[in-house]
Amino acid sequence: MTTNAHPHVSRDPRTPVTAATRAPAGPPARAPRGLTAEAIFIGRSLRHSARDAESLLMSIALPVMLMLMFTFVFGGAIDPTGEYVNYVVPGTILTCAGFGAATTATFVANDMKLGIIDRFRTMPLRAGAVLTGHVVASLARNLLATAVVVVVALLIGFRPEAGVLGWLGAFALITLWILAITYLFAAIGLAAGSAEAASGYGFILLFLPYVSSGFVPLETMPQWLRVVAEVQPLTPVIEAVRALLFAGDAGWHPLWAVLWCIGILAVAAAWGAWLFARKAGRR
């Protein structure tokens, strides 16, 4: 009987697996080139969004219902001239962004809890690709919801006076805000222990638009609350968008709005990267 001098793989399950009996490893997997991994995860998150039609519908329906309620129920008492819809739409758009971004926290928390991240850890992927997929998909969902809110607003009497540059400036600022708040919610999803906890933490941030100039003028607030509303990030963003859409004097609001957005984005991205590396491991 001829003896094979080279180690071979035993098919007997009782045989312990050792270095000598282990199957020869194939060539190491190669990391996807360029932004291929990010594109794959963006597509994955977009497909999840399309399948979760209820969340997508609610992220659009809630801001529209909120705008209709403020315009037709409270609008007459707040501004009897009938111009309240022009005042409330910028605040409603930013509130819409908060509703849509909040779902990102739930999606990220679910990924961490269900173990799919552990599966991704076995692949030669960049750590940030998963978060990038969630954030970009959320940005697309939010921009779609924002477009629906603007169309409904135009139907019920919203009449901005901005030219092309004004619309482009407002769109750019809204997009920057959505990106910043979405990264923040993604980090909250990583920090939370469950999807339910992530939803609860995110719900606190959804109150920010109500303590701002989004729905009522700051002058109508008590002095202590007015100070809070003036210094929080949403007020300069809303005032800048309002000024851009109605060709008004924005003052320093656009500068403060951009600084707030960049600051939130930088902090949230750094926090999210640290949490992801800590919880999912470095690759």
N, C-alpha and C positions, 0 to 999 in steps of 0.2 A: 504494500500500500504506500502510495506516494504521499509524503508530508509537505503541506504548503508552508513555505518559510515566511510568507507575508501574513500579517494579521487579517482576519476576515470577520464579517459580521455574523454573529450567531442569531438564528431565528427562534431559539428555545427561550421562552419567557422566563424560565427558572434560572437562566444564566445571568449573573450580575453584570451590569453595564460598567465596564472599566475603560480606561484609556485605550486598552488593547482591543476591546470588543466594540467600542463606540463606532458608529458609522462615520466614514470620512466626511468632514465638513465641506460644503460646497464653497464657492467663492463668496467672499463677504458682500452683503448687499450694498449697493451704491446709493448714496443720497440723491434725490431728484435734483436736477439742475435748475438754476435760476429760481423762479417763483412758482415752479410746478406744484410744490407741496401746498403753498398758499392757495393756488387756484383750485386744487382738489378739495381743500377744506371749505373754501368759499362755496363751491358747488354743493358740497354735502350740507352745509348750513342752509343754503337756499332751498334745497329739496326738502329739508325738514320743515322749513317755514311754509312751503307750499302744501305739505301734507297736514300741517297743523293749522287748518283753515280757521278754526275757532279763535285761536290767539291772534291771527292776522286780522280777522274781521273785527275783533274787539279793539285792537290797537287803532283801527280806523274809526269804528263806530263811536267809541267813547268820546274822543275829542270833538267829533261832529255834534253829538248830543249835548256835550258841554257848551259848545258855541251857541247852539240853538237855544238852550235853556237860558244862558246869560243874556242873549240878544232879545229874546221874546218874553222872558219871565221877569228878569231883573233890569233889563236895559231901559225900560220906560221910567223906572224909578231912579236909576243912576243918571241917565241923560235923557230928559224929555224931548230933546230936539230930534231924536230918531237917528242920530249919527253914532250911536254907541257901537254899532257893528264895525265901523272903521277903527274904533279904539281897541276893541277886544280881540280882533283877529290875530295880531302879532303874539299876544299872550297865549291864545289858543294854540297857535302853531308850536310854540315852545312847550306847552303842556303836552301836546300830541307827541313831541319828541321824547318826553319823559316816559309816557305810557309805552311807547314802542321799545325804547331802550331797556325798560325794566324787564322785558321778557328775556333779554340776553342773560341776565343773572340766573334766571331759572334754567335756561338751556345749559349754561356752563356748569352749574351745580349738578345737574343731572348727569352730564358727562363724567364729572369727577366721582359721583356716587355709584354709577352703574358699571364702572370698571373699564369703559372703552379707552380711557386714557392709558391704563396699564397695557392694553393691546397696542396702542400707538407707540408706547415706550420700546417695544420690541422692533420697531421699524427705524430706519435711518432718516428721521425727520427732524427738522428744527423745532425746538420747543415752542416757539411763538406762532407756528403755523396754525395750530388749533384755535388759539385766541383770535388770530387775524381772520380766520374763516368766520367765526361768530360775529366779530365786529363789523366786517364788511357786509355780511348778509343783513345784519341789523340796520346798517346805514341804508341799504337799498330798501328795506321794508319801511323805514321811517320816511324816506323821501317820497315813496309811493303814498303813504298816509298823508304826508304834508300836501302833496298835490291834490288829493281828494278834498282835504279841508279847504284849500284855497278855492277850488272849483265850487264847492257848496257855498262858501262865503260870497263869491261873486254872484251866485244865483239869488242870495237873500239881501243883496244891496251893498256889498263891500266894493268901494270905488277908490282904489289907490291912484295917486297922481304921478307915480314914478315913471321915468323913462326906462330905456333898456339898461342903462348903467345902474340905475337904482334897483331894478329887479335883480340884476346880476350880483350887486353888492349884498342885497338882502339874502339871496340864495346862498352865496358863499358863506356868509356869517351863520346862517341857519345850519348849513352843512357842517361847518366847523364845530358848532355847539353840539350837534347830534353825535359827531365823532368823539368829542370829549366825554359827553355824558354816557355814551355807549361803552367806552373803555372803562369808565368808572363802574358801571354796572357789571361788566365782565369781571373786574377785580372783586367786586362784592360777591359774585357767584363763586369765585375761587375761595374766598374767605369763609363763606357760609358752610355750615355742616350739612345742609340739605337744601333741596329746592324750595321747601316751605319757608325755611329761614331766610334764604336769599330773597324770596318774594316779600317777606316782612321787612327786611332791611331796606330794600329798594322802595317800599311804599312810603317810608319816611321822606325820601327825597322828592316824591311826587307832590308834597305839600309846598315846595319852594315857590312854584308859580303863584300861589294864592297870597304869599307874603311878598309881593313885588308890585310893580306898577302894571302888571298884566291885565288886571280886571277892574281895578279902581285907582283913581289918582292917589299919589302918595299923600297929598294934602289932607285927604279925608281920614287918614290913620292917626291914632294917638302918637304923641311925639316919640315915645320909646320904641314903638313898633315901626315908625317911619324911619328911624335910624337903622334898624335891622334891615328893612326893605331896601334902603339906599345902598348899603354896603354889600349885600348879597349878590352873587354873580348874575342872576337872571335879569335884574332890573336894567343894567347897562345893555345887555343883549337885546331885551325887548325894546328899550328906548331907541337903540341904534337901528333896529329893523323898522320900527315905526317911522323914524325920521327918513330912512332910505325910501320907504314905500310912499311917503307923502311929501317928499322933497322938503322936509323941515330942517331946522337947525339941530344937528345931532350933538354939537358941543364935543365934549371929551368921551361921550358914551362909546363910539366905535373903538377907540383905543383901549378903554377899560374892558370892553367886551372881548376883544381879541386877546388881551393879556389874561383875562380870566380863563378863556377857552384853552389857550396854550398851557397855562399853569395846571389846569385840571387834567388836561391830556398828558402832560409830562409826569405828574404825580401818579395818575391812574395807570399809565403804561409801566412805570417803574415798579409800582406796587404789584400789579398783575404779573409781571415777569418774575419778581421775587417769590410771590406765592406759588406760581406754577412750578418754578424750579424746586421750591421747598416741598411741595405736595406731590408733584408728579416725577420728580427726579430729573437730573441733568442728563442730556443725551449728546 
